[in-house]
């Protein structure tokens, strides 16, 4: 029954609601720039994802899972509230195109409010050691990461399957790491209800991807902001008792592209708030790669980060595979960061320069 409530129900509901959004949802029109579609495409598929997760919560509650107790009280209440708010804000933007500055201010305020009743980090677990930090620092850090991930996933939502498919893999890995029997270096068991919620989100995203991978429906800001916020919030909850570098490692395929692209645009004197096609995945699309090829590349990089975490810090913390207690969370994060940044720089110096030269002619 739990499998049906957490996997079958959200998948089926998301699939059906997304089918309705194809008929009734707002249309995302091409703009001759960042948006690569040739004709208007239905958007706000994220509404289907959110309703799919809500259906899983209702089904789980019906069979006796303690969703109401957890979703209505800290710390999960703050994360759930932010995801819902971000989804509604994104839907409003999909329908009416809100000013970018207003969205950022509202998201930042919502992230700050979320951590006041959500994840409050007072210890950073790094290399198997807990480092005490002031509560204010933990609150600012958690709010910043929730805000960053909501926007980062939104920035990456420019090719069919890439943002939501990558997010699905991140959430799946977090769900595996949040299994009720997983004990980390902090020696504290993490809540199984959060794991159940993430499984439901994975299933709902799978229902959306059935349509998205065919190019029939976009997630819109309703999907990217809410799912990105859920990743950020779940990561902050994980960091309360688990190695903080684990969720950061999982998110590297998104974060490396977003931050290095913003840094490159700033260095070039280009406006950071303006829509563009300078991300690494957009360079590949401009070079003729198909959406599916680009999405599979990012899925593969994210899965590689997940497997590195599962075979590294997670194995060391739980004592499986006989792995010695080395600072594997630091090692894995550093290796994946250097690898990702190196690939980004190499692409920018080769493909990026060729595309810039061709555009200048």
C-alpha positions as CSV (number, residue, x, y, z in Angstrom):
1,X,0.0,0.0,0.0
2,X,2.8,2.4,0.8
3,X,4.3,1.8,-2.7
4,X,1.0,2.7,-4.3
5,X,0.6,5.8,-2.2
6,X,4.1,7.1,-2.7
7,X,4.9,6.1,-6.2
8,X,1.8,5.0,-8.3
9,X,-0.6,7.7,-7.1
10,X,1.7,10.7,-7.6
11,X,2.9,9.4,-11.0
12,X,-0.7,8.8,-12.2
13,X,-2.1,12.1,-10.9
14,X,0.8,14.1,-12.2
15,X,0.5,12.4,-15.6
16,X,-3.2,13.2,-15.8
17,X,-3.0,16.8,-14.5
18,X,-0.1,17.5,-16.9
19,X,-2.3,16.2,-19.8
20,X,-4.9,18.8,-18.7
21,X,-2.2,21.5,-18.6
22,X,-1.3,20.7,-22.2
23,X,-4.9,21.7,-23.1
24,X,-5.6,24.4,-20.5
25,X,-2.3,25.7,-19.3
26,X,-0.6,29.0,-20.3
27,X,1.5,28.9,-23.4
28,X,5.3,29.7,-23.5
29,X,5.9,31.6,-26.7
30,X,9.3,31.7,-28.5
31,X,11.3,34.9,-28.0
32,X,14.0,34.5,-30.6
33,X,16.6,34.3,-27.9
34,X,16.8,32.0,-24.8
35,X,13.6,30.1,-25.8
36,X,14.5,27.6,-28.5
37,X,11.0,26.3,-29.4
38,X,9.6,27.2,-32.8
39,X,6.0,27.5,-31.7
40,X,4.2,28.3,-28.4
41,X,4.3,25.3,-26.0
42,X,2.0,24.7,-23.0
43,X,3.7,25.5,-19.7
44,X,3.1,25.2,-16.0
45,X,3.6,21.5,-15.9
46,X,4.9,22.0,-12.4
47,X,1.3,22.4,-11.3
48,X,0.9,18.7,-12.2
49,X,3.9,17.8,-10.1
50,X,2.7,19.7,-7.1
51,X,-0.8,18.2,-7.3
52,X,0.8,14.8,-7.7
53,X,2.8,15.3,-4.5
54,X,-0.3,16.5,-2.7
55,X,-2.2,13.4,-3.9
56,X,0.6,11.2,-2.5
57,X,0.3,13.0,0.9
58,X,-3.5,12.5,0.9
59,X,-3.1,8.8,-0.1
60,X,-0.3,8.3,2.5
61,X,-2.4,9.9,5.2
62,X,-5.3,7.6,4.3
63,X,-3.2,4.5,5.0
64,X,-1.9,5.9,8.2
65,X,1.4,7.6,7.3
66,X,2.0,10.6,9.6
67,X,2.2,13.3,6.9
68,X,-0.1,15.8,8.7
69,X,1.9,15.6,11.9
70,X,5.2,16.3,10.0
71,X,4.0,18.7,7.4
72,X,2.2,20.9,9.9
73,X,5.1,21.3,12.3
74,X,8.7,22.4,12.2
75,X,11.1,21.7,10.6
76,X,9.3,20.1,7.6
77,X,6.6,22.8,7.6
78,X,9.0,25.5,6.5
79,X,10.3,23.5,3.6
80,X,6.8,22.4,2.5
81,X,5.5,26.0,2.8
82,X,8.3,27.4,0.7
83,X,7.8,24.8,-2.0
84,X,4.1,25.6,-2.2
85,X,4.7,29.3,-2.2
86,X,7.4,29.1,-4.9
87,X,5.1,26.9,-7.0
88,X,2.2,29.4,-6.8
89,X,4.6,32.4,-7.5
90,X,5.9,30.5,-10.5
91,X,2.5,29.8,-11.8
92,X,1.6,33.5,-11.5
93,X,4.7,34.3,-13.4
94,X,3.8,31.7,-16.1
95,X,0.4,33.3,-16.5
96,X,1.3,37.0,-16.1
97,X,5.1,37.4,-16.5
98,X,6.0,39.0,-13.2
99,X,9.0,41.4,-13.0
100,X,12.2,39.4,-12.3
101,X,13.2,41.7,-9.4
102,X,9.8,41.2,-7.7
103,X,10.1,37.4,-8.0
104,X,13.6,37.5,-6.5
105,X,12.5,39.6,-3.5
106,X,9.5,37.5,-2.8
107,X,11.5,34.2,-3.1
108,X,14.2,35.6,-0.8
109,X,11.6,36.7,1.8
110,X,9.9,33.3,1.6
111,X,13.2,31.5,2.1
112,X,14.0,33.6,5.1
113,X,10.6,32.9,6.6
114,X,10.9,29.2,5.8
115,X,14.0,28.6,7.8
116,X,12.5,30.4,10.8
117,X,10.2,27.4,11.2
118,X,12.3,25.0,9.1
119,X,15.8,23.6,9.1
120,X,17.9,25.4,11.7
121,X,21.6,24.3,11.4
122,X,23.8,24.8,14.5
123,X,26.4,22.2,13.6
124,X,28.2,21.6,10.3
125,X,29.2,18.0,9.8
126,X,32.3,17.8,7.7
127,X,34.8,15.0,7.5
128,X,33.1,13.1,10.3
129,X,33.4,16.1,12.7
130,X,30.8,18.5,14.0
131,X,31.7,22.2,13.9
132,X,29.5,24.4,15.9
133,X,28.2,27.5,14.2
134,X,26.0,30.4,15.5
135,X,22.3,29.9,14.8
136,X,22.2,33.1,12.8
137,X,24.9,31.8,10.5
138,X,23.0,28.5,10.0
139,X,19.7,30.3,9.3
140,X,21.3,32.6,6.7
141,X,23.1,29.6,5.1
142,X,20.0,27.5,4.9
143,X,17.8,30.4,3.5
144,X,20.5,31.2,1.0
145,X,20.8,27.6,-0.3
146,X,17.0,27.3,-0.6
147,X,16.9,30.6,-2.5
148,X,19.8,29.6,-4.7
149,X,18.5,26.2,-5.6
150,X,15.1,27.5,-6.5
151,X,16.7,30.0,-9.0
152,X,19.4,27.6,-10.2
153,X,16.9,25.0,-11.3
154,X,14.9,27.7,-13.0
155,X,18.1,28.9,-14.8
156,X,18.7,25.3,-16.0
157,X,15.1,24.8,-17.3
158,X,15.9,25.5,-20.9
159,X,16.0,22.1,-22.5
160,X,13.4,19.3,-22.4
161,X,14.2,16.9,-19.5
162,X,17.4,18.6,-18.3
163,X,16.2,20.5,-15.2
164,X,13.4,18.3,-14.0
165,X,15.2,15.1,-14.9
166,X,18.3,16.2,-13.0
167,X,16.2,17.3,-10.1
168,X,14.5,13.9,-10.1
169,X,17.9,12.2,-9.7
170,X,19.0,14.5,-6.9
171,X,15.7,13.9,-5.0
172,X,16.0,10.2,-5.5
173,X,19.6,10.2,-4.2
174,X,18.5,12.3,-1.2
175,X,15.6,9.9,-0.5
176,X,18.1,6.9,-0.5
177,X,20.4,8.7,1.9
178,X,17.4,9.6,4.1
179,X,16.3,6.0,4.6
180,X,15.2,5.5,8.2
181,X,18.0,3.1,8.9
182,X,20.7,5.4,7.6
183,X,22.9,6.7,10.5
184,X,25.5,9.4,9.7
185,X,28.5,10.7,11.6
186,X,26.2,12.8,13.8
187,X,24.7,9.6,15.1
188,X,21.1,10.8,14.6
189,X,18.4,9.1,12.5
190,X,16.9,11.3,9.9
191,X,13.1,11.4,9.4
192,X,11.6,8.7,7.2
193,X,8.6,11.0,6.4
194,X,10.9,13.3,4.5
195,X,12.2,10.3,2.5
196,X,8.6,9.4,1.7
197,X,7.9,12.9,0.5
198,X,10.9,12.9,-1.8
199,X,9.9,9.5,-3.2
200,X,6.5,11.0,-4.0
201,X,8.2,14.0,-5.7
202,X,10.3,11.7,-7.8
203,X,7.2,9.8,-9.0
204,X,5.4,13.0,-9.7
205,X,8.3,14.3,-11.7
206,X,8.4,11.1,-13.7
207,X,4.7,11.6,-14.7
208,X,5.6,15.1,-15.9
209,X,8.6,13.9,-17.8
210,X,6.4,11.6,-19.9
211,X,5.1,14.7,-21.6
212,X,8.1,17.0,-21.3
213,X,10.5,14.6,-23.0
214,X,8.2,14.7,-26.0
215,X,8.3,18.5,-26.1
216,X,4.6,18.7,-25.4
217,X,4.8,20.5,-22.0
218,X,7.2,22.7,-20.1
219,X,7.5,22.8,-16.3
220,X,7.4,26.6,-16.2
221,X,8.4,28.6,-13.2
222,X,5.7,26.7,-11.3
223,X,7.8,23.6,-11.6
224,X,11.4,24.9,-11.5
225,X,10.9,27.2,-8.5
226,X,9.0,24.7,-6.4
227,X,11.2,21.7,-7.2
228,X,14.3,23.7,-6.8
229,X,13.0,25.0,-3.5
230,X,12.2,21.4,-2.4
231,X,15.8,20.3,-3.2
232,X,17.2,23.3,-1.3
233,X,15.0,22.6,1.7
234,X,15.6,18.9,1.8
235,X,19.3,19.5,1.5
236,X,19.2,21.9,4.5
237,X,17.2,19.3,6.5
238,X,19.8,16.7,5.6
239,X,22.6,19.0,6.7
240,X,21.1,19.3,10.2
241,X,22.3,15.8,11.1
242,X,24.3,14.7,8.0
243,X,27.4,15.7,6.1
244,X,26.7,19.1,4.6
245,X,28.9,18.4,1.5
246,X,26.7,15.4,0.5
247,X,23.8,17.4,-0.9
248,X,26.2,20.0,-2.3
249,X,27.9,17.2,-4.2
250,X,24.6,16.0,-5.6
251,X,23.8,19.5,-6.8
252,X,27.1,20.2,-8.5
253,X,26.0,19.6,-12.1
254,X,23.5,22.4,-11.7
255,X,25.5,24.7,-9.4
256,X,28.8,24.6,-11.4
257,X,27.1,25.6,-14.6
258,X,25.0,28.4,-13.0
259,X,27.7,30.0,-10.9
260,X,30.5,29.8,-13.5
261,X,28.2,31.1,-16.2
262,X,27.2,34.1,-14.0
263,X,30.8,34.7,-13.2
264,X,31.7,34.6,-16.9
265,X,28.9,37.0,-17.8
266,X,29.9,39.4,-15.1
267,X,33.5,39.3,-16.3
268,X,32.3,40.0,-19.8
269,X,30.2,43.0,-18.6
270,X,27.0,41.4,-19.6
271,X,23.8,42.0,-17.5
272,X,23.1,39.1,-15.0
273,X,19.4,39.7,-14.9
274,X,18.9,39.4,-18.6
275,X,17.8,36.2,-20.3
276,X,20.6,34.6,-22.3
277,X,22.0,31.4,-23.9
278,X,25.4,31.3,-22.3
279,X,24.9,28.3,-20.0
280,X,27.0,25.2,-20.8
281,X,23.9,23.2,-21.8
282,X,22.8,26.1,-24.0
283,X,26.1,26.1,-25.8
284,X,25.5,22.4,-26.7
285,X,22.0,23.2,-28.0
286,X,23.4,26.1,-30.1
287,X,26.0,23.6,-31.5
288,X,23.3,21.3,-32.7
289,X,22.9,18.8,-29.9
290,X,19.3,17.5,-29.4
291,X,17.5,18.2,-26.2
292,X,17.5,14.5,-25.2
293,X,21.3,14.3,-25.7
294,X,21.9,17.3,-23.5
295,X,19.5,16.0,-20.8
296,X,21.1,12.6,-20.7
297,X,24.5,14.2,-20.3
298,X,23.3,16.1,-17.2
299,X,21.5,13.0,-15.9
300,X,24.7,11.1,-16.2
301,X,26.8,13.7,-14.4
302,X,24.2,13.9,-11.6
303,X,24.1,10.1,-11.3
304,X,27.9,10.0,-11.2
305,X,27.8,12.5,-8.3
306,X,25.2,10.4,-6.6
307,X,27.1,7.1,-7.0
308,X,30.3,8.8,-5.7
309,X,28.4,9.9,-2.6
310,X,26.9,6.5,-2.1
311,X,30.2,4.8,-2.4
312,X,32.1,7.4,-0.5
313,X,30.9,9.4,2.5
314,X,27.6,7.5,2.9
315,X,29.4,4.2,2.9
316,X,32.1,5.5,5.4
317,X,29.5,7.0,7.7
318,X,27.4,3.8,7.9
319,X,30.3,1.4,7.9
320,X,29.2,-0.6,4.9
321,X,31.6,-2.1,2.4
322,X,34.3,-1.9,5.1
323,X,35.3,1.6,4.0
324,X,37.6,3.2,6.5
325,X,36.5,6.5,8.2
326,X,38.3,8.9,5.9
327,X,37.1,12.5,5.1
328,X,35.5,11.1,2.0
329,X,32.8,13.8,1.9
330,X,35.5,16.4,1.4
331,X,37.4,14.2,-1.1
332,X,34.4,13.4,-3.2
333,X,33.1,17.0,-3.2
334,X,36.5,18.3,-4.2
335,X,37.0,15.8,-7.0
336,X,33.6,16.3,-8.4
337,X,33.9,20.1,-8.2
338,X,37.3,20.1,-10.0
339,X,36.0,17.7,-12.6
340,X,32.9,19.7,-13.3
341,X,34.6,23.1,-13.3
342,X,37.3,21.7,-15.6
343,X,34.8,20.4,-18.1
344,X,33.0,23.8,-18.0
345,X,36.2,25.8,-18.6
346,X,37.3,23.4,-21.4
347,X,33.9,23.8,-23.2
348,X,34.0,27.6,-22.8
349,X,37.5,27.8,-24.3
350,X,36.7,25.5,-27.3
351,X,33.0,25.4,-28.2
352,X,32.2,28.7,-26.5
353,X,34.9,30.5,-28.5
354,X,33.8,28.9,-31.8
355,X,30.2,30.0,-31.2
356,X,31.2,33.5,-30.3
357,X,33.3,33.8,-33.4
358,X,30.5,32.5,-35.6
359,X,28.0,34.9,-34.0
360,X,30.4,37.8,-34.7
361,X,30.7,37.1,-38.4
